[in-house]
Amino acid sequence: PIDRSVEIERITGIALYVIGNVALPFLTVLLVASFFSDIGMLILKLFLVYVATLIAVNRYYYAPKFVKKYNAPDQLSDTDIKGNQYLHTERNSQKYTSLQFVWPESIHRPALADKPAIFCAIPHGAMPIGITAYPMWSKLFNDKLCHWTCAPVVLKLPVVSTYMRQLGYIPAKSKNIVEILTKKEENVGIILDGVAGMFQHHDEIAYLKKRKGIVKIALRAGVPLVPVYGFGHTQLWNVVVDPFGILEKLSVKLDTSLCPFFGRFGWFLGPPHRVPVTICVGEPVNCPKISDPTKEDIEIYHSMLLKKYANLFEQHKEAYGWGDKELKFV
């Protein structure tokens, strides 16, 4: 059980965040439909009322309430990203999901104190809420700010992009990741299975066999790859998967989500089910610095990373209550 105000703030707040991510394509479709039918116009009006209600509830009631409760500033800073990461919405997400962290002694301070790391989290699920405990990644293992990555298109969305940049997000592109690791010497977090990882619900499938680019980056920068598994990520929403895999292929091709899902109360694009999430951090793959890694170098360390994931899942699945589940790599 959690405080009712926290629960309702997350129910409405996450619904608003989801709408912020899909508003442009969804609104475009509704605008076109409104020109051709009265039903389309009605749905458009209902959608606008729905969004306006969510904004009003969160901006004018819950935001002031929790800013006061957590003694936080009224506005996010343009320079203090670490401070921004204590945002009340993310604090409440951790409470909503009963979030827990588990990590091995091998990466406990001061093991990663002298160099940045790449935290490679899976599975994505509809939304990887477990990684939003942002201060944990920026202070638990070292004092280096952690920048999580997202699809470049997300950082072009109105409102949402400003909010995410103020939390330290960067585009999931090699150039941006390398700059953070080598020039700023700060941590990077990445949802390694990406958009493909959104299209699962019951099975634990790791879309990692072709995810070798991050290994090349780690070798060039000489930084460790830290496997992270989010137990519960795939259970937070009910994802609608078409039998032909068309939506998945289009999403991967466009590098953006075309993934319909239902949340708590059967709410379309609504808040997640109240499922406990446990973030398990594994043994790191310590990558030597190689300015021009060969395919063989990349294969070696990629294989090591997959093995670390397999060990991580097997080590913790029983404690989470998933003793009968297997992690499949594709």
JONOR-V112091 format. One record per pair of residues at least 12 apart in sequence whose ideal C-beta (glycine too) atoms are under 10 Angstrom apart, sorted by the first residue. I is the first residue (numbers start at 1). GAP is how many residues later the second one is. D is the distance in whole Angstrom. If there is no record, write none. Layout:
BEGIN
I,GAP,D
I,GAP,D
END
This chain:
BEGIN
1,97,10
1,273,10
2,90,9
2,93,5
2,94,7
2,95,10
2,96,8
2,272,8
3,66,10
3,89,9
3,92,8
5,56,10
5,57,8
5,60,7
5,61,8
5,64,9
5,87,9
6,56,9
6,60,8
6,63,9
6,82,9
6,85,9
6,86,5
6,87,9
6,88,10
6,89,5
6,90,7
7,85,8
7,88,8
7,89,7
7,264,9
7,267,8
8,49,9
8,53,10
8,54,8
8,84,10
8,263,10
9,48,9
9,49,7
9,52,9
9,53,4
9,54,9
9,56,8
9,57,7
9,79,8
9,80,8
9,83,6
9,84,10
9,86,10
9,87,9
10,52,9
10,79,8
10,82,5
10,83,6
10,84,10
10,85,8
10,86,4
10,87,9
10,119,10
10,254,10
10,261,6
10,262,8
10,264,9
11,43,10
11,46,10
11,85,8
11,252,9
11,253,7
11,254,9
11,256,8
11,259,8
11,260,4
11,261,9
11,263,10
12,41,8
12,42,6
12,43,10
12,44,10
12,45,5
12,46,6
12,49,9
12,50,7
12,258,9
12,259,8
13,41,8
13,44,9
13,45,5
13,49,7
13,50,9
13,53,10
13,75,9
13,76,5
13,79,7
13,80,8
13,83,9
13,258,8
14,40,10
14,75,8
14,78,9
14,79,7
14,82,8
14,113,8
14,115,8
14,222,10
14,249,8
14,250,9
14,253,10
14,255,10
14,256,8
14,257,4
14,258,7
15,35,9
15,36,10
15,38,10
15,39,6
15,42,10
15,43,9
15,248,8
15,249,10
15,252,7
15,253,10
15,254,7
15,255,5
15,256,5
15,257,10
16,34,10
16,35,8
16,37,9
16,38,4
16,39,7
16,41,8
16,42,6
16,43,9
16,73,10
16,255,10
17,37,9
17,41,9
17,72,8
17,76,10
17,110,8
17,143,8
17,146,9
17,254,9
18,36,10
18,108,9
18,109,7
18,219,9
18,243,9
18,245,8
18,249,10
18,250,10
18,251,5
18,252,7
18,253,8
18,254,10
19,28,9
19,31,8
19,32,6
19,35,7
19,36,9
19,141,10
19,250,7
19,251,9
20,31,9
20,34,10
20,35,10
20,134,10
20,137,7
20,138,8
20,139,6
20,140,4
20,141,10
20,143,8
20,144,10
21,106,9
21,129,10
21,130,10
21,132,10
21,133,7
21,136,7
21,139,6
21,143,10
21,235,9
21,236,7
21,248,9
22,135,9
22,234,10
22,235,8
22,236,9
22,237,10
22,238,9
22,247,7
23,24,9
23,28,7
23,134,8
23,135,8
23,136,9
23,137,9
24,129,10
24,132,9
24,133,7
24,134,8
24,136,10
25,231,9
25,232,10
25,233,8
26,21,7
26,25,10
26,243,8
27,17,8
27,20,7
27,21,9
27,24,9
29,14,10
29,15,10
30,13,6
30,14,4
30,15,9
30,16,9
30,17,6
30,18,9
31,13,7
32,12,10
34,13,10
55,104,10
58,31,8
62,26,8
62,27,9
62,30,9
63,25,7
63,26,9
65,23,9
66,21,9
66,22,4
66,23,8
66,25,8
66,26,7
67,20,10
67,21,6
68,20,10
69,19,7
69,22,10
70,16,7
70,17,9
70,18,5
70,21,7
70,22,9
72,12,10
72,14,7
72,15,7
72,16,6
72,19,9
73,13,10
73,14,10
75,91,9
76,86,8
76,87,7
76,89,10
76,90,4
76,91,8
77,89,7
78,84,10
78,87,9
78,88,7
79,87,10
80,86,9
81,53,9
81,57,8
81,64,6
81,65,10
81,66,8
81,84,9
81,85,7
81,86,7
81,87,5
81,88,10
81,105,10
82,52,9
82,53,7
82,56,6
82,57,8
82,61,9
82,62,10
82,63,6
82,64,9
82,85,10
82,86,8
83,52,9
83,83,10
84,50,8
84,51,10
84,79,9
84,81,10
84,82,5
84,83,6
84,84,8
85,47,9
85,48,9
85,49,4
85,50,5
85,51,9
85,52,8
85,53,6
85,54,9
85,60,8
85,61,8
85,63,10
85,81,9
85,82,6
85,83,7
86,48,8
86,49,6
86,52,10
87,45,9
87,47,8
87,48,10
87,76,9
87,79,9
87,80,7
89,43,8
89,74,9
90,39,9
90,41,10
90,42,5
90,43,7
90,44,6
90,45,8
90,77,8
91,41,9
91,42,9
91,43,10
91,44,9
93,34,10
93,36,6
93,37,9
93,39,5
93,40,8
93,179,9
93,184,9
94,35,9
94,36,9
94,38,7
94,39,5
94,40,10
94,41,10
94,42,9
94,183,9
96,33,8
96,140,10
96,175,8
96,176,8
96,178,7
96,179,10
96,181,9
97,32,6
97,33,7
97,35,9
97,36,10
97,133,10
97,135,7
97,136,10
97,139,8
97,175,7
97,176,10
97,177,7
97,178,7
97,179,6
97,180,4
97,181,9
97,182,10
98,134,9
98,176,8
98,177,9
98,178,4
98,179,7
98,180,9
99,30,8
99,31,6
99,32,10
99,33,9
99,34,6
99,37,9
99,131,10
99,133,9
99,177,8
99,178,5
99,179,8
99,180,7
100,30,9
100,33,10
100,131,9
100,132,10
100,176,7
100,177,8
100,178,5
100,179,7
100,180,9
100,220,10
101,29,9
101,32,7
101,35,6
101,36,10
101,39,7
101,127,10
101,176,10
101,177,8
101,178,5
101,179,8
101,180,7
102,127,10
102,129,9
102,176,6
102,177,7
102,178,5
102,179,7
102,180,10
102,210,10
102,213,9
102,214,7
102,217,8
102,218,10
103,33,10
103,37,8
103,38,8
103,123,9
103,125,9
103,176,9
103,177,8
103,178,4
103,179,8
103,180,10
104,122,10
104,176,9
104,177,7
104,178,7
104,179,6
104,180,9
104,208,9
104,211,9
105,178,10
106,175,10
106,176,9
106,177,6
106,178,7
106,180,10
107,33,9
107,34,6
107,35,10
107,117,8
107,119,7
107,174,7
107,175,9
107,176,8
107,177,6
108,32,9
108,33,8
109,30,10
109,31,8
109,32,7
109,33,7
109,34,9
110,31,9
110,32,8
111,30,7
111,31,9
111,113,9
111,173,8
111,175,10
112,28,9
112,29,5
112,30,5
112,32,8
112,75,8
112,111,9
112,112,7
112,114,8
112,172,8
113,28,8
113,29,5
113,30,8
113,31,9
114,28,8
114,30,10
114,71,10
115,27,8
115,29,9
115,66,9
115,70,8
115,72,10
115,106,9
115,107,8
115,108,6
115,109,7
115,171,10
115,174,10
116,26,8
116,28,5
116,29,9
116,30,9
116,31,10
116,64,8
116,65,5
116,66,9
116,68,8
116,69,5
116,70,6
116,71,5
116,72,7
116,105,8
116,106,10
116,107,5
116,108,9
117,20,9
117,24,7
117,25,8
117,27,8
117,29,9
117,64,9
117,69,10
117,70,5
117,71,8
117,72,9
117,101,9
117,106,6
117,107,5
117,108,8
117,109,5
117,167,7
117,169,10
118,28,10
118,31,10
118,59,8
118,62,10
118,63,7
118,69,7
118,70,5
118,71,8
118,72,7
118,74,9
118,96,7
118,97,10
118,99,7
118,100,6
118,103,8
118,105,6
118,106,7
118,107,5
118,108,7
118,166,9
118,167,9
118,169,9
119,12,8
119,17,10
119,18,6
119,22,9
119,27,7
119,29,8
119,68,7
119,69,7
119,70,4
119,71,7
119,72,10
119,73,9
119,105,10
119,106,9
119,107,5
119,108,9
119,109,5
119,160,10
119,162,8
119,165,10
120,68,9
120,69,8
120,70,6
120,71,8
120,72,4
120,73,9
120,88,9
120,91,8
120,94,6
120,95,9
120,98,9
120,105,6
120,106,7
120,107,6
120,108,6
120,109,10
120,162,9
120,164,10
120,165,9
120,185,7
120,188,9
120,189,8
121,16,10
121,27,9
121,68,7
121,69,7
121,70,5
121,71,7
121,72,9
121,76,10
121,105,9
121,106,8
121,107,4
121,108,8
121,109,6
121,112,9
121,158,8
121,160,9
122,68,10
122,69,7
122,70,5
122,71,5
122,72,9
122,75,6
122,82,9
122,83,9
122,84,5
122,85,8
122,86,7
122,89,9
122,105,8
122,106,7
122,107,6
122,108,7
122,111,8
122,112,10
122,187,7
122,190,10
122,191,9
122,205,9
123,68,8
123,69,9
123,70,6
123,73,10
123,74,5
123,75,9
123,77,7
123,80,10
123,81,7
123,82,7
123,83,7
123,84,8
123,85,10
123,106,8
123,107,7
123,108,10
123,109,10
123,110,5
123,111,6
123,204,9
124,67,5
124,68,9
124,69,5
124,70,6
124,71,7
124,72,8
124,73,3
124,74,5
124,75,9
124,76,9
124,83,9
124,106,9
124,109,7
124,110,9
124,133,9
124,135,10
125,66,9
125,68,9
125,72,7
125,73,7
125,74,10
125,75,7
125,76,8
125,105,7
125,107,8
125,108,4
125,109,5
125,110,8
125,111,6
125,112,7
125,114,8
125,134,10
125,136,9
125,147,9
125,152,10
126,71,10
126,72,6
126,73,9
126,74,9
126,75,9
126,107,8
126,108,8
126,110,6
126,111,4
126,112,9
126,113,6
126,114,10
126,131,8
126,133,7
126,134,9
126,135,4
126,136,9
126,137,8
126,143,9
126,146,8
127,64,10
127,71,8
127,106,8
127,109,7
127,110,7
127,130,9
127,132,10
127,134,9
127,136,10
127,145,7
128,20,9
128,61,10
128,63,5
128,65,10
128,69,8
128,70,9
128,100,10
128,102,6
128,105,6
128,106,10
128,108,9
128,149,9
128,151,10
129,101,8
129,103,9
129,104,7
129,107,6
129,108,10
129,143,6
129,146,10
129,148,6
130,98,9
130,99,9
130,100,4
130,101,8
130,102,7
130,103,6
130,106,9
130,147,4
130,148,8
130,149,5
130,150,10
131,15,9
131,17,6
131,58,6
131,59,10
131,60,7
131,97,8
131,99,7
131,102,9
131,146,10
131,148,7
132,16,9
132,35,9
132,145,10
133,144,10
133,146,7
134,12,7
134,13,10
134,14,7
134,33,6
134,34,7
134,35,10
134,55,9
136,143,8
136,145,10
137,31,9
137,50,6
137,51,10
137,52,6
137,89,10
137,91,9
137,142,10
137,144,10
138,30,8
138,48,9
138,49,7
138,51,10
140,141,9
141,46,8
141,85,8
141,140,8
141,143,10
142,44,9
142,45,7
143,43,10
143,44,10
144,36,10
144,37,10
144,40,9
144,41,7
144,42,5
144,43,5
144,44,10
145,23,6
145,35,9
145,39,8
145,40,10
145,41,5
145,42,7
145,43,10
146,22,7
146,34,9
146,40,7
146,41,4
146,42,7
146,43,5
147,18,10
147,20,9
147,21,5
147,22,7
147,23,5
147,29,8
147,30,8
147,32,10
147,33,5
147,34,9
147,37,8
147,39,6
147,40,7
147,41,5
147,42,7
147,43,10
148,16,9
148,19,8
148,20,7
148,21,6
148,22,8
148,24,9
148,39,9
148,40,8
148,41,4
148,42,7
148,43,8
149,19,10
149,20,7
149,21,6
149,22,7
149,23,4
149,24,8
149,27,8
149,28,7
149,31,9
149,39,7
149,40,7
149,41,5
149,42,7
149,43,10
149,45,9
149,65,10
150,14,7
150,19,5
150,20,8
150,21,7
150,22,6
150,40,9
150,41,8
150,44,10
151,20,8
151,21,6
151,22,10
151,40,10
151,43,8
151,44,7
151,100,10
151,103,9
151,104,5
151,105,6
151,106,8
152,18,9
152,19,4
152,20,7
152,21,6
152,24,9
152,103,7
152,104,9
153,18,9
153,101,8
153,102,7
153,103,5
153,104,9
154,15,8
154,17,9
154,18,9
154,101,10
154,102,8
154,103,9
155,14,7
155,15,8
155,16,6
155,17,10
155,21,10
156,15,9
168,12,9
168,18,9
168,19,10
168,20,10
168,21,9
169,20,9
170,18,8
170,19,10
170,20,10
172,16,10
172,18,6
172,19,8
172,20,10
172,22,7
172,41,10
172,42,10
172,83,9
173,40,10
174,39,7
174,40,9
174,42,8
174,43,6
174,46,9
175,42,10
176,12,9
177,13,7
177,36,9
177,37,8
177,40,6
177,41,9
177,44,9
178,39,6
178,42,7
178,43,6
180,41,9
181,36,7
181,37,8
181,39,9
181,40,4
181,41,9
181,42,6
182,35,10
182,38,8
182,39,5
182,40,9
182,41,9
185,36,10
185,38,9
187,36,9
187,39,9
188,26,9
188,29,9
188,30,10
188,33,9
188,35,8
189,37,9
189,39,8
190,21,9
190,24,6
190,27,9
190,35,10
190,38,10
191,37,9
191,39,9
191,42,9
192,14,8
192,15,8
192,16,6
192,19,5
192,21,10
192,22,6
192,33,9
192,35,9
192,36,9
192,113,9
192,117,9
193,12,8
193,13,6
193,14,4
193,15,6
193,18,7
193,137,9
194,13,7
194,17,8
194,57,9
194,58,8
194,61,8
195,12,9
195,53,8
195,55,10
195,56,5
195,57,5
195,58,9
195,59,8
195,60,6
195,61,7
195,62,6
195,63,9
195,64,8
196,12,10
196,14,9
196,15,9
196,52,7
196,53,10
196,55,8
196,56,6
196,134,9
197,36,8
197,37,9
198,36,9
198,39,9
198,41,7
198,43,10
198,49,10
198,50,8
198,53,7
198,54,10
198,59,6
198,60,9
198,61,5
198,63,8
199,40,6
199,41,9
199,42,5
199,43,9
199,46,8
199,48,7
199,49,4
199,50,10
199,52,8
199,53,9
199,58,10
199,59,10
199,60,6
199,62,10
200,33,9
200,34,6
200,39,7
200,41,8
200,48,10
200,128,10
201,33,6
201,34,8
201,35,10
201,36,8
201,37,6
201,38,5
201,39,9
201,40,7
201,60,9
202,32,7
202,33,9
202,36,10
202,37,10
202,123,9
203,31,8
203,122,8
203,123,9
203,124,9
203,125,7
204,25,9
204,27,9
204,29,9
204,30,7
204,109,7
204,113,8
204,118,8
204,121,6
204,122,7
204,123,5
204,124,7
205,29,9
205,121,10
205,122,8
205,123,5
205,124,8
205,125,6
206,21,10
206,23,9
206,100,8
206,103,6
206,104,9
206,107,8
206,121,6
206,122,7
206,123,5
206,124,7
207,45,9
207,121,10
207,122,8
207,123,6
208,19,10
208,94,8
208,97,8
208,98,6
208,101,7
208,119,10
208,121,6
208,122,8
209,93,9
209,97,8
209,120,6
209,121,6
210,92,10
210,120,9
211,91,8
211,94,9
211,95,9
212,83,9
212,86,5
212,87,8
212,89,9
212,90,5
212,93,9
213,85,9
213,89,10
214,84,10
214,87,10
214,88,9
214,91,8
215,70,8
215,72,7
215,78,8
215,82,8
215,83,5
215,84,9
215,85,9
215,86,5
215,87,5
215,88,9
215,89,9
215,90,7
216,71,10
216,74,9
216,76,10
216,77,6
216,79,9
216,81,8
216,82,5
216,85,9
216,86,9
217,70,9
217,76,10
218,67,8
218,68,9
218,69,4
218,70,10
218,71,9
218,72,10
218,75,9
218,80,10
218,83,7
218,84,10
218,87,9
219,68,5
219,69,7
219,70,7
219,71,5
219,72,9
219,73,9
219,74,4
219,75,10
219,78,6
219,79,7
219,81,10
219,82,6
220,67,9
220,69,7
220,70,7
220,71,6
220,72,8
220,73,7
221,66,8
221,68,7
221,69,10
222,64,9
222,65,6
222,66,6
222,67,3
222,68,8
222,69,9
223,61,9
223,63,9
223,64,6
223,66,8
224,59,10
224,60,4
224,61,6
224,62,5
224,63,6
225,57,10
225,59,6
225,60,4
225,61,8
225,62,6
225,76,7
225,77,9
225,79,8
225,80,6
225,83,8
226,55,6
226,56,7
226,57,8
226,58,5
226,59,8
226,60,10
226,79,10
226,82,9
227,53,9
227,54,8
227,55,4
227,56,8
227,57,8
227,58,8
227,77,10
227,78,6
227,79,9
227,80,9
227,81,5
227,82,5
227,83,9
227,84,9
227,85,5
227,86,9
228,51,6
228,52,7
228,53,5
228,54,7
228,81,9
228,84,8
229,49,9
229,50,8
229,51,5
229,52,8
229,53,7
229,80,7
229,83,5
229,84,6
229,86,10
229,87,7
229,88,9
229,91,10
229,98,8
230,47,6
230,48,8
230,49,6
230,50,8
231,44,10
231,45,8
231,46,7
231,47,4
231,48,8
231,49,6
231,82,9
231,85,7
231,86,8
231,88,9
231,89,4
231,90,9
231,91,7
231,94,10
232,40,10
232,41,10
232,43,5
232,44,6
232,45,4
232,46,6
232,47,9
232,88,7
232,89,10
232,90,9
233,39,10
233,42,9
233,44,7
233,45,10
233,46,9
234,41,9
235,37,9
235,38,7
235,40,5
235,41,9
235,42,9
236,25,9
236,27,7
236,28,9
236,35,9
236,36,4
236,37,6
236,38,9
236,39,6
236,41,7
237,22,9
237,23,10
237,24,4
237,25,7
237,26,5
237,27,9
237,30,10
237,32,9
237,33,9
237,34,9
237,35,6
237,36,7
237,38,9
238,22,10
238,23,6
238,24,5
238,25,8
238,26,10
238,28,8
238,34,10
238,35,8
239,20,6
239,21,8
239,22,5
239,23,8
240,19,8
240,20,4
240,21,6
240,22,7
240,28,9
241,18,8
241,19,9
241,20,10
242,18,9
246,12,9
247,12,6
247,13,8
276,44,8
276,45,9
277,43,10
278,38,7
278,41,8
278,42,6
278,43,10
280,32,6
280,33,8
280,35,8
280,36,5
280,37,9
280,39,9
280,40,8
281,31,8
282,23,10
282,26,5
282,27,7
282,28,10
282,29,7
282,30,4
282,31,9
282,33,8
282,34,9
283,21,10
283,24,10
283,25,6
283,28,7
283,29,8
283,32,10
284,20,10
284,21,10
284,24,8
285,15,10
285,16,6
285,17,9
285,18,10
285,19,5
285,20,5
285,21,10
285,22,9
285,23,6
286,15,9
286,18,9
287,14,6
287,17,9
287,18,9
288,13,9
306,21,10
306,23,6
309,18,7
309,20,8
310,16,10
310,17,6
310,19,8
312,15,9
313,12,8
313,13,8
313,14,4
314,12,9
314,13,8
END
